[in-house]
Amino acid sequence: MDYTMSTQRKCHTPEQIAGKLGTANRLLTEGETVADVCHELEVAEQT
């Protein structure tokens, strides 16, 4: 089956997004790099 980018995307609820942003903020203030935070949250660095 041929999948396009739109069928592979995950939909996140506003609560999940807020949680990821809070986690990202905490990790960044602890000195983690943006690349490390993105890897931890399983998001693309471009996101």
C-alpha positions as CSV (number, residue, x, y, z in Angstrom):
1,M,0.0,0.0,0.0
2,D,1.3,3.5,-0.9
3,Y,1.3,5.8,2.1
4,T,1.7,9.5,1.8
5,M,2.9,11.8,4.5
6,S,-0.6,12.8,5.5
7,T,-1.6,9.2,6.3
8,Q,1.4,8.6,8.5
9,R,1.0,11.7,10.6
10,K,-0.1,11.3,14.2
11,C,-2.9,13.5,15.5
12,H,-2.3,14.8,19.0
13,T,-4.8,16.4,21.3
14,P,-4.3,19.9,22.7
15,E,-3.5,18.3,26.1
16,Q,-0.8,16.1,24.5
17,I,0.8,19.1,22.7
18,A,0.8,21.1,25.9
19,G,2.4,18.3,27.8
20,K,5.1,17.9,25.2
21,L,5.8,21.6,25.2
22,G,6.1,21.6,29.0
23,T,8.5,18.7,28.8
24,A,10.5,20.4,26.1
25,N,10.7,23.6,28.2
26,R,11.9,21.6,31.2
27,L,14.5,19.7,29.3
28,L,15.8,22.8,27.6
29,T,16.2,24.6,30.9
30,E,18.1,21.6,32.2
31,G,20.6,22.1,29.4
32,E,19.5,19.5,26.9
33,T,20.0,20.4,23.2
34,V,17.1,20.9,20.8
35,A,18.1,17.8,19.0
36,D,18.0,15.7,22.2
37,V,14.7,17.2,23.2
38,C,13.2,16.4,19.8
39,H,14.5,12.8,20.0
40,E,13.0,12.4,23.5
41,L,9.6,13.7,22.4
42,E,9.7,11.8,19.1
43,V,9.1,14.9,17.0
44,A,11.0,16.2,14.0
45,E,13.4,19.0,14.8
46,Q,11.6,21.1,12.1
47,T,8.4,20.8,14.1
